[in-house]
């Protein structure tokens, strides 16, 4: 019979939960000093600016720039955003970026830190201005809705509170991002349309590789410059439309497409606006762009090409392209060291003989071309700028680390060569960038990033004392400081108000500052020749990034290179005879070396600064009547953005499950700062008239975070054996019935604690309490015949449990790989079930899992995946069983997996068997799979929103079982099969895999043959 019902009441259970919450509050106070706990909100006429209390200056600047952008963009696109836009400004990373959306309400996220040198975002006159302008273009564009979509939004969005349908978002990303990138350049004095780096990417595509087809740009094909492709081609295409057909056509296209009921009809919309479709427009655009860059190349060649010898090849074969940065020479000038992320292996600092090396062509699947003679020095994450310490082999570089478990900031590290594991941390949470060690090996100069600005700083390697230099003049950004040979002067690239990016020399002895350039060109990455005579730097003063040399004594600038692509980060050898630099090609950035002879320097072309005048960096905030608008700041109130905006659930799913049709949906709300999340779901099993649902709440601001939840579920179980004498003749009632309807009611509370945060490694721990009530809904279905055999009752009742879980993960992938490539994942969970925790049962369950990915040493990107899982129970659940193993359900998988979009979900199942085919007190399972890429396609049909990426074959084998008592060979089940994995991109954004899987179970009684189609998140 069922276990005796506990006398624990829901009141006592609630009390236990409150006790846990109180403990959580105490545990979280250790992080209460974190600055992002103090959020504030600045309100203007059209915006709410949410920011850290310490970032008020940046927030005020953003407010002023946004109001000016609002006036200009709403007039240009004839659309006023009805709701105020919520803008969240964060400074928890040393990376520059932003995002925006208009659904369900207009909001912008912006990182206030400025981009570093050679970032595709570095062409700006004011970072806050260009960031906010770009993102608000998205808001105006996506908020433009007409016709039936507008009516649907009014019906489902509480009138005007929210949007569920924004037609302009279902366009290729090169339209959406191209429009914003065009306007960032049109409305500011710089932007990516005036970026020499953006030009060199497209110019080299024209000169070397050929113009990308419209389907490859639409699909986001794995081609250089990868994610930047949609910005690059989109910007220049939108600029072509504005120049050839008029800027007003951009407004008209936004309004026409914003009223289309049928999605993805971009060619139909364009024909209404300019009379041609995108295929013809692309041909015009390609012809115009090709002529423009070929004409520029002729002018460059006419002056004579001056470039070095290419040492590395970012790709062999024309299908990829990578990232090479920060060259520096060994002390004997035999090797050039550099940072490399080739997309084929883990990134890090490498070296190559300064005379060059061999290259292996990349052919066939995977395109694994490589520079054979490039030596791996040390693996690091992100782009690390290295510098040797004096005459030793020790090296100082910056690494991205997680500070306080929540901030992704750079710090300085010292590697004591040659031990790859002997890395000493020098700073903690200091947000360092571009370190360079002094000639005597005692002091490191670096850029110190903080609060939308950066400044010069020095670290003493002996005492680890840091000295920061206050902002000098109007310079608010410092990049790439480099010591002079005398150990007193430092050259650096600085940005100052007015859009000036110039080279400066700081004298540490007397604190003086000298500007050696003063113009609107982008002057970056300085370095000194060994004799201290010249400061070398890269500049776009002839619209191509070339290397220039400034004669310090003569105060004269000479040109050193004249290249077709670009020449960045010049670094002379210690003997002063050669120059290493980063050169650009159609496939990426590579290391080049050339002779450095001052006699070969030549006069730069006389140029006139082409950039327009910079806007007022602090525009006045005025209302329509001309009155000054005062800024109103107050404490951030999460509740103002944390409520449902639409009547439509976030997800709706329908599936034909093993127990009949099921309809479900869920909805969630999160405040704009991401602190609070409230979610709810509901469902209905039609055949049993059973509703399901639940609610949950998560709080993320403290460390640890915590969550609470309550849900009610339904299942059809076995274990209620009864003999039915009461059914009418001819109905479907069976004589012996074993199934019963079970209701599962569950309340839970949990805390999560980050144990380790690292670019490669992460570990987490969690503690949860849950109370679950299992109810037999058929408990009254007893036989009425007294002669009927006795019924066997299922084990139901209450279960109170504590769960402790620990997990570790260092699985890694690479750009040109097919899913996870290397690393491991491990986890362990201990569950304590006891009547004292509020239930009827007592048990202890321990489960563990270990997953390993091994990249095969041969070519073709083959990967072996292995997963081992095991568990044991004390047997407190008796015949109910603690663990279940089996395959996947066979019905509704395609639809359900489209909603869930999990990844590589074959791991962990016993395929070739029915779901929950075996159960027991113990279980063990080994999953083996071998991933074999067959073909790369990366093509589509023009602008049709369906693109075929690749085809992968994946055989697998599963060995495992669940049992109670002693383990026997009969308990072990074996299954095997294979999947054909078709990788697609649909709707221009979502990358998915279609799994067609056949599995066979070898057990004579329980084994089955299954064929399954499912969708999963793409590799």
N, C-alpha and C positions, 0 to 999 in steps of 0.2 A: 504494500500500500504506500501511499505518498508519505513523505517525511512529515513529522509533526510540525505544524505551523509555529513559527517563532512568535514570542510575545513582544517582539520589538515593534514599536509604532513608527509611523512616518515622522512624528515629532522628534523622536530620539535620533532617527537617521538624519533629519535636518540639522539637529544639534551637532552631530558628528561632522557634517559638512561645514558648518560654521566654524568649528574648532580648526579644521584644516585651513579654511580661508584666513582665520586669524594668524595662524602660523605663517601662511604665505605672506601676509602683509608685513610681518616682522622680518621675514627672510628678504623681502624686497627692499627694505630700507637701506641696505648696503649700497644700492645703486641710486638712491634718491637724489644724489648730488649731480647726476648726469644732466647736462645742460638741456637736452631735448625734452626733459620732463616739464619745462616751463615754456609752454607755447603761448603765443599771443596772436591777436587778429587785428589787422589794420583794414579799415573799411573806407572805400572811396565811392564815387558815384556809380561805378559799374563793376567793382571788384571787391572781393574779400581776400586779403593777403594773410596767409597763416605762416608763421615763422617762429624760430627759436628766439627767446628773449634777447640773446646776444647778437642777433642778426638784424637789428632794427634799421641800421643804416642801409643795408642791402634791400630790405623790404620797402623802405621809403623810395629808393631809387626805382625799384620794380614798379611801384604804384604809379610813379610819374611817367615812366616809359609806357606802361600799359594804357593809361588814360590817353596818351598821345596816339598810341597805336589804335586804340578803339575809335578815336575820331577819324583817323585816316582810312582804316580798313572798312569800317561800316559805310563810309561814303563811297569808297572805291567799289565795294561789292554790293551796295544797295541793300544791306541787311543789318539790322540792329539785333544784337543778342538780347532776348527779352529778360532772361534771368541774369543776375549778377554771377560772374565767373569766380569760382573758388580757385585760388592760386596757393599751392603749398610749396614753400621754399625750404629745402633741406641742405644740410652741410655735413652729412655723415659719410661722405666718400671723397676721395681725391680725383675722381673722374668727373668730367663735364658731360652733361646730357640734360634731356628734358622730354616730356611727353604731354599730350593733351587729348581730350575727347569732349564730345558734346552730349553723350548719352550715358546715363539717363539725365545728367545735368552737366553744364559746362564746367570743366575744371582743368587745371594745369599743374603739373609737377615740374619743378626746376631745381637742378643742383647748382648752387651759387659759385662753386669753385670754377675758376677759369681753365680752359684747356691748355695743355702743354704744347711745346714746340712739335711740329710735324703732325699734330692732330689735324684731322680734316675740318675741325671747327675753329682753327686758330686765326682765320681771317675775320677779325671783328674790330670795330671802332670802339665799342663798349660791350662787354660780355653780357651784362644783365639786360641791356637794351636789345641786343640781337637775339638772345635766348627768348625773352618774353614776346618779342615781335613774331618770331618764327612760330612759337606755340599758339599765340592768339590767332594767327592766320588759320590754323587748324580749327579752332573754335568757331570762327566766323564761317568757314567753309562747310564744316560738318553740321553746323546749326541751321544752315539754309535748307528748309523743307517746305514743300508746297503740295497742293493737290490731295490725293488720297492718303499719302503718308502723313500729312499734317492732320487730317481728320482722325486717322488711327491714333496718332499721338495724343490728340485732344481727348479721345474716348478712353484710352488706356493710361494716360499720364496725368490723371486728375486735372484735366484742363491744360495747365501750362507748367506743372511742376516737374514733369519728366518726359523723356522721349524713349520710345522703343524702336523707332524706325528712322534712321538717318541715311537716305539713299546715297549721299556722296561718299560714305565710307566704303561702299561696295564697288570701288574702282581700283585699278592697278595702283600699287603704292607709288609708282613713279609719277602719277598724277597728283595724289594727295601730298606727297613729300616734295615733289617738284614745285608745286604752287607755293608752298610755305618757304622753300629755299629761294625761289625767285623773289618773293615779296620781302624776305629778310634783306636781300641785296638792294631791292628797289627803294625800300624805306629807310635804309641806313647807308652810311658812306662806304661800307665794305661788304662783307658777306661772301658766300661761296662763289657767286658769279664773278667776283673779282679776285678769286684765289688762284695763285699760280700753281698750287698743288692740284687743285681741281682741274685746271687746264691741262697740266701735264698728264694726268690720268687719261683724259679723253683724247688728247693729242697723240699719245703713244698707242692708244687703241687704233686710231686712224692710220698712223704711220707703220705700225708693226703687225698688229693682229687683225685689224679690220674691225669695222663697226659692228657692235653687237646687234643681233636681230631683236625684233620687238618681243618675241616670245621668251627669249632668254632674259631680257630685262624684266618682263612681267613676272617670270617665275622665280626670280631671285636665284638664278643658277649659280653654282659654286665656282664662280669666275671672279678674277680680280676686277674691281676692288670689293667684291663680295657685298656686304650689306650697304656699302656706299653707292652701289650701282644705281639704285632707284633714285637717290638724291642727285647723282651726277648726270645721268641721262634725263631724268625728270626736269631738273633745273634748266638745262640747255634747251630741251624741247619746249617748255613753257615760255622761256625767253624768246624762242623762235616764233611761237604763236603771237606773243605780244608785239614783237617787232614786225612781223610779216602781216598779221591780220588786225592788230590793234589790241591794246590792253583791255579794252571794254569787252572783248570776246571771252576773256577769262571770267568776268562777272556773269556774262550771259550763259556760259557753259555751266557755271556753278548753279544757277537758277534753273536751267533746263533739266540737268540731271537731278537736282534736288526735288523735282516734281515727278520723276519717273516712277511708275508703279512696278514695272518689270526690271529686276536688278540686272546689273552687268551690261546693260545696253549702251556701252560707251561710244560705239561707232554711230549708232542711231542719234545719240545726243550731239556728237560733234558735227554730223551732217546738217543738223538743224541750225547749228551756229555758224559754221564756216563753209558748208557745202561739200566737204570731203570727209572720208573716214580716216581713222588713225593709220591704216596701212599706207594710203597715199601720202598722208602727212609725214609719216616716218621716212618715206623715200625722199621727200623734199628736205626734211630735217637732216638726213644723212648726207645728202648732196651738199647742202649749205655748210654743214660742219666740216666735211672732208675738204672742201675748197678753202675754208678759212684756215684750217690747221696746216694744210699743205703749203699754202702761201706763207704762213709763219715759218714753216720749216725751211722753205727756200731762202728766206731772209737770214735765218740762222746759219745755214750752210754757206751763204755768200760771204760771211765774215770768217769762215774757217772753223771747223769743229775742233774743239780742244777738250779732250776728255782722257781718262785713264784706261786702264785695263780692268775688265770685269773679273773679279775673283770668285764670286758666288753666283749661283743661278737659282733664283727663288722658285723656279719651276723648270722641269724638263718636260716638254710637251706644253701646249698652249692653254691648258685647261685650269690652271690654278694661279696662285700668286701670293706672295707672302710678305712678311714684315721683318726687315733687318734694320737694326738701329745701333747707335752708340758705339762707334769703333774707337779703339785705343790700342796703342802699340805696346809690345813687350819691350823690356829694357834694352834688349840687344837688337831690336827692330827686325827680328827674324819672323815674328808672327804678328798678325793683326787679330785682336780680340774684338768680339762684337756680340750683341744680343740678337738671337734669331728665334722666330716662331714660324716654322715652315709649313705648319698645318698637317704634317705627317708624323711628327713625334712631339714629345713634351718640350716646351720652350726652355731656353736657358742661355747662358753665356758660352760662346763657342770661340774657336780660334782656327785660323788657316794660315799656311805659309804665305808670307807676303809676296812670294813669286807666283802664287796661284796653285791650283790643284786640279784633280780629275773630276769629271762630271759623268753621272750615269743617267741616260735618258729614261724618262718615265713613259712606259708603253703599256697598253692593255688596261685592265680593270684596276682602278685605284691610283693610277698615274703617280707611282712612287719614284719619281725622279729625285736624285739627290746629289749633293757634292760629296764625293767619296772621301776626299781628304780633309773635310771639316771635322775637327776634333771636339768632342763634348768636354767642356771644362766643369761646369756645375749647372744643374737644373734650377731655374728660378721661375717665379710666376710674374706676370706683367712685364712691362718693359723696364729693364734694369740698366742703369748707367754705371759702369764699373770704372775703377781707378786703382792702380797699384799703389801700395804704401812704400814709398822710397824705393830702395833697391831690392826689397824683398819680393816674394811671390804672393804675399798677402794682398787681398783685394777688398775695397770698400764699395758697396753698392746699396741702393735702396730696394726694399722689398715691401710688397703689399701685405699687411697683416690686419687682423681684426682686433681692434682696441676696445676694451670694455665690453666685449662680446657683441658689439653693435655697430662700430664705426670701421669702415674699410679705409684705413689710412696707411701711408708709407712711412717706414722707419729705416734708419741706417743700420747696416750690418757689416761685420768684418769677417771675411773668410780667411781662415788660417790654412793656406795650402800646404800639402796637397790633399789632406783628409776632407772628403766631400761633406762630412758630417760635423766638422769643426767650424761652426758658424757662430760668431759672437754678436749678440744684439747690443747696439750702441745707444739707441734712443728708444723712447717709449711714448707713443702717441704724439710725436712731434710733427708729423705730416711733412716729411722731408722729400726733396726732389733734386735730381741732377748733382750728386756729390762729386767733388774733385779734390784729391789729396795734394797738399803743398809739396814742392820739390824736396823739402827736408823730411817729409814723411810724418810730421807731427800734427798737422791741422787739416781739417776737412772743411771746405767751403761748400755750401749748399743753399738751395732755395727753400725757405720755410713757408709753407702754405697755411692760410688761416683766414676764415671769415671773409670770403670774396676778395682776398688780397694775398700777396706773398712778398717776402722780404729776404734780404741777404742775411745769412747766419754762418757762424763758425763753430766747429767742434774740435776741442783739444783731445787728441787720441790718447794722451796719457792720463788726464784727469777726467775725461768725458764731460767737461764743463762746456756749456753752450753759451755763446754770446750772439745776440740778435742785434742787427743794425736797424735803427728806427727808419721808417719810410723817408726816402731822400727826395727832396723836391716834390714833384707831383707824380712820382713813380709809384704805382700801386701794384705792379706785377713784376716779379723778377724771375728770369729763366736762365738756365745753363751757365752758371758762373764758372770761370776757369782761371786758375792761377797763372800769373806771369812767371817766367824763369827766375826773377829776382825774389820771389816769395813775398812780395809786398803788395803788388797790384793784382786786381781781379777784374777781368773783363766779363761782362754779362749782357744779356739782352733784356731790356726793360720796356714795359708798356706804361705810358702815361696818358693822362686825360687829353682828349683831342684826337685819339686814334693813332698815336705815335708809337711805333715799335722800333726802338733804336738800340745801338750798341753803346755801352758806357764802360768807363774804367774807374774803378774805386780804388783809392790808395788807402790801405789799412793803417799805414803809419800815421798819416795826418788827417784821415777822414775826408779827403777831398774827392770830388766826383767830376769826371770829364765826359762829356758826350762827344763821341767821335762820328756819329751820324745824327742827323736831325731832319727827318723827312717823313713822308707818309708811307714809305715802302716798308715791307716786312723784313726786318733785319734780325737774323736769329743765329744761334749756335756758334758763338765766337770761340776761338782758340788762338794760342800764341805760337809763333815760330820759336825754335830753341834759342835764338839770339835775342829775342825780345823786340825785334825790329818791327815785325808785322803782327797785326791782329787779323786773322782770317775769319770770315763769316759768310753765311749764305744770305742772299737777298734776291727779291723779285723785281729789281729796278729796271730790267728790260723785259718784264712780263714772263720771264722764265727764271726759276730758281737756279742761280749760279753762285760759284764761290768768288768772293772778292777779298782783296788784301788791303788793309789800311796801314800805311807807313806812319808809325807813331811820331817819328821825328819830323818828317816832312809834312804831316797832316794831309796826305794825299791818298786817294782810293784808286786801286788798280783792279782790273778784272783778271781772274785766274782761269776760269773754265768758260766754255761756250758749248753747251750741250743741247740736245734735242728734248730730252726728258726733264731732268732736274738734278741738281747736285746739292746735297745737304750734309750737314755735320762734318765739316772739314777738320781733320786732325793731322798735323805734320809728324813725321817720324822724329826720333830723338836726334838723329844726325842732320835733320833739316833738308834731306835730299828728296824725300818722297812725301806724298800727301794721300791719305786715305779719306774717302768720303762715301756717302750713301747716294747711289744713283738710281734713277727711276726708269722703268721700262713698262711695257704693256702688261707684264705679268707680276709686277710688284717692285719691291725695293731690294737692292743688292749692294754688296761691298765692292768698291772700285779703288784702285791705287794708280797714281800718276806721278811723274817726276815733278818736283817742286823747284823751279828755277826762276828766281826773281827777274832774270833777264828776259824771260818769256812772258812776263805779265804784260798786259796791253791796256790801252785806254778804254774805259767804259763808254758806251754810247751816250751822247747827251740826251737826257730824257726830261720830260715834263711830267710832274706828278699827275696821274690821271684820275685820282680819287676826288669825289665831290667833297664839299665842306661838311664837317661833322655837325650833327644836330647838337643843340644845347643839351649837355648831359644832365641838367636838372630842370626840365621843362616845368612851367607853372601849371598847377591844377586849377582849372577854371570851369565853372558851370556854363551852360548855354547863354545865360544873361551876362556873362563876363565877371561874375563875382568869384572871388577866391574860394576854393573848396578846402576847408580845413580837414586834416587827416584825423580820423578817430581810431584810437587804439584801445583794445580791451583784452581781457583774459580770454583765451581760446575756449569755446564752448562746443564740445563734440556733439551735443544733442541737436544742434542746429543743422547738421548735415547727416544725421543718423536716423533717417526715417524712409519708408518706402516711397519711391517716386513714381512707380507705375503699378498698374493692376496686373501686369503680366509677370508670371514667375520667371526666374532667371533661366531655368531649364524645365522642360516638359518631356517626359519619356513615356512610351507605351511599349509593352513587351508581352509576348506570349510565353509565360514562364512554365515551369514544370507543374505548377498548381493553378494554371489558368491565366487569363489576361490580367494585366496589371497596368494601371495608369498612375503616374507620379509626377511630382514637380517640387521644386525648391526655390527659395528666395533668400537673399542675404543682404544685409546692409552693413556698411563700414564707414566710419567717419573719415573725412578727407586726410587726417593725419595718420590713419592706419592704426589707431590705438585700440578701438573697440570694434568687435565684429559680432553681429547677431544674425543667426541663420535659422531657418525653419524649413521643414519638408513635410510633405503629405502624400499619401498614396491610397489606392483602393484596389482590393482583390475582388473582382466582379463575381466570380463563381461562389465565393463564400461570404459576400457582403461584409467584408472586413476592412475597415479603414486602418491606416498606419500613419505615423508621423512623429515629429520630434522638433525640439528647439535646442539651440546651443548658444553659448556666449563665450567669447574669448577676449582676454585682456592682455595686451602685449607691451605695455609701456615699462613695466618693471621687469627685472631679472631676479627670480624666474617669472615666466608668464604663467597664467592659469586659465582654466576653462571649466565650465559647468554645462551639463546637458541633461535633457530628459527626452525619452522617446518610447514609443510603443510600436512593436512589430508583430508580425504574424508568420507562422510556419505550419507546415503539414508534417507531422512526425510519425514515426513508427514506435511501437512499444506498448500500445494499449490493446491487448489481445482480449477480444470478447466475442461471444457467439450470439448472433442476431436471430431471434425467433419471431421478431415482431414486424418484419417488413411485409408489405403486401405482395401477393403473388404477381409475378411479372415485372416487378421493379428491379433496379440494379443492385439492390442490397445484397451483400455477400453473407454467407453463413458465418465465416470467420472474418472478422474485421480487425485489422492491426493498426490502422492509421487513426490519428486524432488531430483535431485542430488545437494549436497552441498559441496563446498570446504571450508576448514577451514585453514586460514593462521594465524600464531601466532608468535609473538616475545615476549620475556620475559627477565626479569632480576630479580635476587633474592639475598637476603642475609640471612644467617643462623647464629644464635647466640646461643651458649650453655648457658643455664640459670643455670643448676644444673648438676653436675656430681658426682655420688656417686655409690659405688658398688651395691646398691639396687635401688636407686632412680635416675632418670634422667629427665630433663626438657629442652625443646628447644623452641625457638621462631624464626619466620621467617617473612620477609617482602618481598613481590614480586610485581612487576609491570608487567602487560601483556597487549599487544594490539592484539586483534583478529579481523580478517575480515572474516565474513560469506558471501559467494557468492553463489547465486542461479544459477547453471549452466543451468537450464531449463527456465530461465526468458523469452527467446524468443519463448517458445512453447505456444503462445497464439492461441486461436481458430480464424479461419479466417471467420467464419460465423458471420455476424453482429447480427443475432438473438440469438446467444448463450448467456446463462446466464453469468453474470459477474463473473470473476475469483476472488478467495480469495487468496491474496498473502501471502507468508510466511514472517516472520520477519527476515530479513537479514540486513547486514550492518556491521558497526564497533563497537567494544566494547573495551573501555579502562578501566582498573580496577586496583585497589590496593588490595592486599590480606595480611591480618595479621593473623598469625596462632600461637597458643601456644599449646604445648603438654606435657604431663606428663606420666611417665611409671615407675611402680615398680613391674611388673609381674615377677614371679620367677618360676623356674622349678628345679627339682632335678634329680639326675642321674637315679634313678629307677622309675621315674614318666613317664607319658604318655602325653607329651606336657606340656603346662603351667599349673601350679598347684594352685598358689595363687597370689594375687595382683590385681592391677587395672591399667587401661590405660584411660586417659581422654584427650580430645582435644577440642579446639574451634577455629573456623575460621570465620573471618569477611571479607566480600568482598564489597568494595565500587566501584560502577560503575557510572561514571559520564561523561557527554560530555566534561567537562574541562580536562579530562584525555585522550582525543583523540578519542571519540566514538560518536555514535548516540543515546545512551540510558543512562538512569539513573536508578540505582537500589541499594538497600542495601540488602545483603544476610548474614544471620548469621546461622551457623551450629555448632552443638556440638555432641560429642559422648562420651559414657562412657562404659567401659567394665570391668567386675569383674569376677574373677575366684575364686571359693570356693571349697576347698577340703572337701569332706564329712568326718564326724568323724568316720565312720565305715570302716572296712578293705576292701581292694579290689581296692584302688586308684580311687574311683569314684570322678569325678569333675563336678561341675555345672558351666557352662559358661553363662553369661548374658551380653547382649549388648543393650544399649539404644541409639538411634540416633534421632535427631530432627533438623529441619531447618525452617527458615522463610525468606520470601522475601517481599520487598516493592511493588512488582508487576510491576516493570519497564519493564519486558519482555512480559507482556500481555499474549496472548494466547499461546505463545511459551512455557511458563512454565519454572520455575526456577529449579525444582527438578523432578527426575524420580525415580520410584521404580519398581522392578520386579525381576524375577529370572535370571538364567544364560542362555546364548545361548546354544542351544542343539546340534550344529554341530561343529566338530573340537575341542571339549573341551580337549580330551585326548592328542592330539598333542600339542595344545597351552599350556596346563598346564604343559606338560613335559618340555617345554622351560622355562616357567615362574617359576614353582616350588614355588608357594606361599604356605603359611601354614594356615590351618584351615579357608579356605576362605568362608565357609558357613556363617560366621558372617557378617552381613551387607546387606544380600539379603532378598528378599521376595519370598521365594521358593514356587513352586506350581503355578507360574504365568509366563507369557511371559516376556522377557526382556523389561524394560521400559513400563510395562503394564499400569501404572497410572502416572500422572504428575500433578503438581499444584504449587501454590504459597507457600504452606506449606507442610511439611512431618513429619512423626514420625514413628518410627519402634522399636519393641522390639524383639530381638532374644534370644531364650532360647535353650540350648543344654545340654545334660547330657552324659558324656563320661564314658563308662563301659568297662574296659579291660576284655577280655574273656579268652585269653590264651597267654602265653609266649612260644615261640618256640626256637628262637635263634639257628637254625640249617640250614644246607645246604647240598648239595651233594658234599662232598669233596672239590675240588678246582673249581668246576663250579661257575662262577661269578654271582650267584643268591642265596640269602639267605633270608629265611622267618624269620622275627623277632617276630611279634606278630599280634594278631587279636583284634580289638576294635569295639564295637557296640556303635553308637551315635544317639539316637533319638533327634529330634529337633522340635521346633515350632516357627513360625514367625508371628507376629501380627503388622500390620502397614498400612499406606496408605499415599497418597499425594492428596491434595485438594486445592481449591481456595475458598475464601469466608468463610462462617460459616462451622464448622465441623459438619458432620452428621454421623449417624451410618453406612450409606451405604458406606462412604469413607473408613471405616476400613475393611481391608482384612485379612484373616487368612489362613495360610498355615502350613502344618505339614508333617513330614516324618521321615526317618531314613537313616543312612549311615552305611554300613559295611566297615571298614577301615582295609585294609591289608597292613601291614608294611613290606617292603623289603629293602634289600641292593643289589644294582646291580653294576657290574663292580668293586667290592671290595671297592669302595669308597663312591658312592652316595646312601644315605638313602632316600627312597621315600615312600609315602603312595599312595595306590590305593583306591580311594573313589568310591564305588558303592552306589548311592543315589537314593532313590525314594521319590518324594514329591507330595503332593496333595493340590490343592487350593480349598477352600470351597466356594468361591464366584460362584454363578450360571452362571454368564455371563463371567467372566474373568478367573476363576479358571481352571487349567489344571492338568493333571497327567503327570509327567515327570519321566523318568529314565535317569540317567546321570552317566557316568564314567569319572573320572578325576584323574590326578596325582598331588600330592602336596609334598612339602618338609616334610620330616618325623618329627614326634614328637621327 
